[in-house]
Amino acid sequence: MRIALCIVSLQTLSAQASVSLMSAYYPLVLTGSSLIVCFWAEVFHLREIRWERPRFLSKSFLGFLAFNIITYSLLTAELFLVWAEHEHKDFYTHIFNGCYAVLMFVVVVFFLIYGVEVFFKVRIQTCC
């Protein structure tokens, strides 16, 4: 009897953990892509920078940090609501997935803006 209860609780735990792990994917993707966008923004906007000492994300660090605080606070809130006993877990999951979709859209827009600018900047410099 005790073994059956352990198996049932492990299956329930694994279902909750799978939802949590699927949600943890989005902040990782958002962090990586926002890091690339912030790096490209610094490369494009800081032309006359002195490279005496290496500074990674010197100007856009606060934006990167604020974006990631928003992203990971969404993940924390979602994990709290999924692990708590609520009857509307699917509704909350859809709401948080919508929030992640909006954040991904913002990152993709800036990725395309700075990606195109960096592409043409590099193409012009190598062409002429």
Sine and cosine of phi, psi and omega as CSV:
sin_phi,cos_phi,sin_psi,cos_psi,sin_omega,cos_omega
0.00,0.00,-0.69,0.72,-0.01,-1.00
-0.92,0.40,-0.59,0.81,0.03,-1.00
-0.92,0.40,-0.64,0.77,0.03,-1.00
-0.90,0.45,-0.63,0.78,0.04,-1.00
-0.91,0.41,-0.63,0.77,0.03,-1.00
-0.90,0.43,-0.66,0.75,0.00,-1.00
-0.91,0.41,-0.69,0.73,0.02,-1.00
-0.90,0.43,-0.67,0.74,0.00,-1.00
-0.93,0.37,-0.56,0.83,0.05,-1.00
-0.93,0.38,-0.62,0.79,0.04,-1.00
-0.92,0.39,-0.63,0.77,0.05,-1.00
-0.92,0.40,-0.67,0.74,0.03,-1.00
-0.90,0.44,-0.64,0.77,-0.01,-1.00
-0.93,0.36,-0.54,0.84,0.06,-1.00
-0.92,0.38,-0.66,0.75,0.04,-1.00
-0.93,0.37,-0.62,0.78,0.00,-1.00
-0.93,0.38,-0.58,0.82,0.01,-1.00
-0.92,0.39,-0.60,0.80,0.07,-1.00
-0.91,0.42,-0.66,0.75,0.00,-1.00
-0.91,0.41,-0.66,0.75,-0.01,-1.00
-0.94,0.34,-0.56,0.83,0.07,-1.00
-0.92,0.39,-0.54,0.84,0.04,-1.00
-0.97,0.23,-0.44,0.90,-0.01,-1.00
-0.96,0.29,-0.26,0.97,0.02,-1.00
-0.92,0.39,-0.65,0.76,-0.08,-1.00
-0.89,0.46,-0.74,0.67,0.03,-1.00
-0.89,0.46,-0.54,0.84,0.04,-1.00
-0.91,0.41,-0.68,0.74,0.04,-1.00
-0.92,0.40,-0.67,0.74,0.01,-1.00
-0.90,0.43,-0.63,0.78,0.03,-1.00
-0.90,0.44,-0.73,0.69,0.00,-1.00
-0.90,0.44,-0.71,0.70,-0.03,-1.00
-0.95,0.31,-0.57,0.82,0.05,-1.00
-0.94,0.34,-0.50,0.87,0.09,-1.00
-0.90,0.43,-0.67,0.74,0.05,-1.00
-0.90,0.43,-0.69,0.72,0.00,-1.00
-0.89,0.45,-0.69,0.72,0.01,-1.00
-0.90,0.43,-0.63,0.78,0.04,-1.00
-0.90,0.43,-0.70,0.71,0.03,-1.00
-0.90,0.43,-0.60,0.80,0.02,-1.00
-0.89,0.45,-0.65,0.76,0.03,-1.00
-0.94,0.35,-0.63,0.78,0.02,-1.00
-0.90,0.43,-0.63,0.78,-0.06,-1.00
-0.97,0.24,-0.64,0.76,-0.11,-0.99
-1.00,0.01,-0.39,0.92,-0.06,-1.00
-0.97,-0.26,0.99,0.17,-0.04,-1.00
-0.99,0.17,-0.63,0.77,-0.10,-1.00
-0.99,-0.14,0.59,0.81,-0.04,-1.00
-0.99,0.14,0.59,-0.80,0.06,-1.00
-1.00,-0.06,0.72,-0.69,-0.07,-1.00
-0.97,-0.25,0.67,0.74,0.02,-1.00
-0.91,0.41,-0.69,0.73,0.10,-0.99
-0.77,-0.64,0.63,-0.78,-0.07,-1.00
-0.93,0.37,0.74,-0.67,0.05,-1.00
-0.77,-0.64,0.95,-0.31,0.01,-1.00
-0.99,-0.10,0.84,-0.55,-0.05,-1.00
0.84,0.54,0.79,0.61,-0.03,-1.00
-0.96,0.29,-0.65,0.76,-0.06,-1.00
-1.00,-0.09,-0.51,0.86,-0.09,-1.00
-0.97,-0.24,0.26,0.97,-0.04,-1.00
-0.90,0.43,-0.65,0.76,-0.01,-1.00
-0.91,0.40,-0.62,0.78,0.08,-1.00
-0.91,0.42,-0.68,0.73,0.04,-1.00
-0.89,0.46,-0.68,0.73,0.00,-1.00
-0.91,0.41,-0.69,0.72,0.00,-1.00
-0.90,0.44,-0.67,0.74,0.02,-1.00
-0.89,0.46,-0.66,0.75,-0.01,-1.00
-0.96,0.28,-0.51,0.86,0.10,-1.00
-0.90,0.43,-0.67,0.74,0.05,-1.00
-0.89,0.46,-0.72,0.69,-0.05,-1.00
-0.89,0.45,-0.75,0.66,-0.06,-1.00
-0.98,0.22,-0.39,0.92,0.13,-0.99
-0.95,0.31,-0.56,0.83,0.13,-0.99
-0.88,0.47,-0.68,0.73,0.02,-1.00
-0.89,0.45,-0.68,0.73,0.00,-1.00
-0.89,0.45,-0.69,0.73,0.02,-1.00
-0.90,0.43,-0.64,0.77,0.01,-1.00
-0.91,0.41,-0.69,0.72,0.01,-1.00
-0.90,0.44,-0.61,0.79,0.05,-1.00
-0.90,0.45,-0.69,0.73,-0.01,-1.00
-0.95,0.31,-0.53,0.85,0.02,-1.00
-0.96,0.29,-0.65,0.76,-0.04,-1.00
-0.98,0.21,-0.40,0.92,0.07,-1.00
-0.97,0.25,0.36,-0.93,-0.03,-1.00
-1.00,0.10,1.00,-0.09,0.07,-1.00
-0.84,-0.54,0.45,-0.89,0.02,-1.00
-1.00,0.01,-0.20,0.98,-0.04,-1.00
-0.93,-0.37,0.72,0.70,-0.04,-1.00
-0.91,0.42,-0.64,0.77,0.00,-1.00
-0.91,0.42,-0.63,0.78,0.03,-1.00
-0.88,0.48,-0.72,0.69,0.01,-1.00
-0.90,0.43,-0.62,0.78,0.03,-1.00
-0.88,0.47,-0.67,0.74,0.03,-1.00
-0.91,0.41,-0.62,0.78,0.03,-1.00
-0.89,0.45,-0.73,0.68,-0.01,-1.00
-0.93,0.37,-0.58,0.81,0.08,-1.00
-0.90,0.44,-0.59,0.81,0.09,-1.00
-0.90,0.43,-0.65,0.76,0.05,-1.00
-0.89,0.45,-0.68,0.74,0.05,-1.00
-0.90,0.43,-0.59,0.81,0.02,-1.00
-0.91,0.42,-0.65,0.76,0.04,-1.00
-0.90,0.43,-0.69,0.72,0.02,-1.00
-0.90,0.44,-0.63,0.78,0.05,-1.00
-0.91,0.41,-0.60,0.80,0.04,-1.00
-0.89,0.45,-0.68,0.74,0.04,-1.00
-0.87,0.49,-0.70,0.71,0.00,-1.00
-0.91,0.41,-0.65,0.76,-0.01,-1.00
-0.91,0.41,-0.64,0.77,0.02,-1.00
-0.88,0.47,-0.75,0.67,0.02,-1.00
-0.93,0.37,-0.55,0.84,0.07,-1.00
-0.87,0.49,-0.70,0.71,0.01,-1.00
-0.93,0.36,-0.66,0.75,0.01,-1.00
-0.87,0.49,-0.82,0.58,-0.06,-1.00
-0.96,0.26,-0.50,0.87,0.05,-1.00
-0.90,0.45,-0.68,0.73,0.02,-1.00
-0.93,0.38,-0.66,0.75,0.01,-1.00
-0.90,0.44,-0.69,0.73,0.02,-1.00
-0.92,0.40,-0.62,0.78,0.03,-1.00
-0.86,0.50,-0.75,0.66,-0.02,-1.00
-0.94,0.33,-0.52,0.85,0.06,-1.00
-0.90,0.43,-0.70,0.71,0.01,-1.00
-0.94,0.34,-0.62,0.79,-0.02,-1.00
-0.92,0.39,-0.65,0.76,0.02,-1.00
-0.92,0.39,-0.66,0.76,-0.02,-1.00
-0.93,0.37,-0.57,0.82,0.01,-1.00
-0.99,0.12,-0.41,0.91,-0.04,-1.00
-0.98,0.20,-0.70,0.71,-0.12,-0.99
-0.97,-0.24,0.00,0.00,0.00,0.00
